[in-house]
Amino acid sequence: MTVREFLAETLERSGHDVIAAENGEIGLRLAREQPFDLVLTDLRMPELDGMGLVRALRKEQPDLEVIILTAFGADGSAVEAMKLGA
């Protein structure tokens, strides 16, 4: 089971509606197609990384809540993400 699958299952069991995307491009497309209350994303993903996803979402949906998860936060990405509102 991937972390994405684990998080989706855990949130669903807690009563939340969850739509999981396997990469940033798919996530961005889904966010454009329907409203979300929250986006939970990884920093490192194929196609479009988490920072690119946050930048695109901020332009299109500035009030959308975004949380970035990563195991690779020591490169200054956390500060950049926070400046973007994540």
PEMOKA-V225100 format. One line per field, one symbol per residue. ss: DSSP state (a for helix, b for strand, c for the rest). psi: psi as a letter, one per 30 degrees, with the letter a starting at -180 (. if undefined). burial: # if it has 24 or more other ideal C-beta (glycine too) atoms within 12 Angstrom, else .. A space follows every 10 residues. Layout:
BEGIN
ss: ???
psi: ???
burial: ???
END
This chain:
BEGIN
ss: ccaaaaaaaa aaaccccccc cccaaaaaaa aaaccccbbb bbccccccca aaaaaaaaaa ccccbbbbbc ccccccaaaa aaaccc
psi: kleeeeeeee eefggkkkkk kfleeeeeee ffflkkfkkj llejlldjle eeeeeeeeee iffkkkkkkl ghgggfeeee eeffg.
burial: .......... .........# #..#..##.. #....#..## ###.#..### #######... ...#.###.# ......#... #..#.#
END
